[in-house]
Amino acid sequence: MLGKEVRERKRPVSESTGGRLFFCPCVCVRLRARRVARRLWASRITGLIRDLDLEHLFDRPAHGLSAGEAQRVALVRALVIRPKALLLDEPTANVDSAKISRIETVLLDARERCGTTIVFSTHNHAQAERLSDQVFRLSGGRPERVHGGPWS
């Protein structure tokens, strides 16, 4: 029954605790899988949770998250391991306008502090300009450079 409920809600969840799904264990399982030292877990997790304004959701069951909250939790899960590259599809979709600038700040910080290469799709041209070194658009099914990169 629990697996069916998760599939129906289409929420990204990796771990269950006592029949209830919580987002914090889902973040920890990523760090454990990457063999990140446990002494670093708290600072990484709490920093991202604070930056994305998720403190009030720390112990909430995952099935109780809104679409925007689930989107921000998914970013925590992705960024906590400090990946070299990150591929995002509409990273601010379903997020209210008050939280979009927080997400943009966290993505810029990941790029600058951790050296993460971020590739993302968006329909928001202004956002693409704010966040990107290079901007491409699809024209006739082919990528077309709008600006940026060593070719400019």
C-alpha atoms as one frame of an Amber mdcrd trajectory, in Angstrom:
protein
   0.000   0.000   0.000   2.768   2.441   0.902   4.531   2.006  -2.459   1.271
   2.671  -4.313   0.698   5.856  -2.307   4.183   7.159  -3.161   3.742   6.398
  -6.878   0.361   8.121  -6.954   1.728  11.264  -5.323   4.816  11.298  -7.561
   7.093  12.648  -4.861  10.834  11.894  -4.905  11.358   9.852  -1.748  14.055
   7.268  -1.056  13.613   6.038   2.476  10.801   5.312   4.891  10.705   5.406
   8.668   7.963   3.563  10.517   5.563   3.686   7.585   5.881   7.468   7.271
   8.164   9.079   4.720  10.343  11.969   5.860  12.546  14.133   3.726  15.544
  14.343   6.089  16.364  10.603   5.902  16.074  10.900   2.117  18.847  13.486
   2.201  21.006  11.437   4.585  20.829   8.349   2.401  22.486  10.345  -0.405
  25.394  11.322   1.849  25.744   7.771   3.135  25.827   6.399  -0.425  28.601
   8.867  -1.347  30.527   7.969   1.808  30.596  11.559   3.042  31.993  11.749
   6.581  29.149  11.912   9.116  30.723  14.916  10.839  29.954  16.944   7.670
  26.308  15.896   7.376  24.764  18.397   9.783  26.449  21.468   8.330  25.648
  20.512   4.736  22.039  19.595   5.399  21.162  22.448   7.742  22.865  24.993
   5.495  20.827  24.012   2.456  17.619  23.635   4.474  18.110  27.127   5.889
  19.051  28.649   2.522  15.963  27.170   0.848  13.647  28.056   3.777  12.726
  24.472   4.640  13.369  24.434   8.405   9.671  24.044   9.208   9.531  20.881
   7.040  12.498  19.079   8.584  10.463  16.273  10.179   7.276  16.506   8.110
   6.108  13.414   6.221   6.988  13.690   2.530   3.420  13.003   1.437   2.424
  16.279   3.117   4.681  18.481   0.996   3.326  20.842  -1.636   4.721  20.662
  -5.171   6.954  23.694  -4.542   8.211  22.291  -1.242   8.948  18.965  -2.923
  10.872  20.836  -5.633  13.037  22.580  -3.015  13.584  19.310  -1.121  14.702
  17.720  -4.397  17.276  20.516  -4.756  18.566  19.833  -1.232  18.880  16.142
  -2.107  20.772  16.966  -5.288  23.067  19.668  -3.906  23.946  18.085  -0.550
  26.443  15.755  -2.235  28.136  18.707  -4.001  27.993  17.190  -7.477  30.400
  18.150 -10.236  27.480  18.487 -12.648  23.776  18.981 -12.155  21.043  18.706
 -14.789  17.813  20.489 -13.866  14.512  20.696 -15.699  12.625  23.876 -14.735
  14.227  24.181 -11.257  11.772  26.867 -10.152   8.585  25.281 -11.512   5.820
  25.009  -8.899   7.711  27.365  -6.596   6.124  30.592  -5.405   7.790  33.811
  -6.503   9.056  34.588  -3.003  11.209  31.427  -3.028  12.584  31.690  -6.584
  15.334  34.154  -5.616  16.437  31.786  -2.820  16.740  28.922  -5.289  18.682
  31.108  -7.712  21.065  32.181  -4.925  21.655  28.563  -3.867  22.353  27.512
  -7.474  24.797  30.382  -7.998  26.493  29.511  -4.704  26.835  25.848  -5.743
  28.391  26.936  -9.009  30.839  29.371  -7.428  31.714  27.643  -4.139  31.662
  24.004  -5.224  32.469  24.394  -8.913  29.261  22.621  -9.913  28.416  22.817
 -13.603  24.686  23.411 -13.857  22.709  22.761 -17.013  19.036  23.627 -16.824
  16.037  24.116 -19.023  13.641  26.972 -18.469  11.015  29.033 -20.229  12.080
  32.016 -18.121  14.501  33.954 -20.335  15.354  36.508 -17.628  16.257  33.685
 -15.238  18.462  32.064 -17.855  20.316  35.361 -18.324  20.750  35.856 -14.552
  22.063  32.381 -13.813  24.042  31.384 -16.862  27.461  31.905 -18.370  26.122
  30.578 -21.663  22.557  30.623 -22.945  21.256  28.464 -25.766  17.792  28.175
 -27.211  16.293  25.525 -29.408  15.535  26.740 -32.897  14.147  24.237 -35.371
  15.208  21.429 -33.054  18.830  22.615 -32.976  20.650  24.476 -30.203  21.447
  28.083 -31.048  23.787  30.128 -28.844  22.242  33.340 -27.604  25.278  34.560
 -25.651  28.235  33.540 -23.521  31.154  31.202 -23.734  34.479  31.598 -25.496
  32.725  32.002 -28.868  31.210  35.403 -28.076
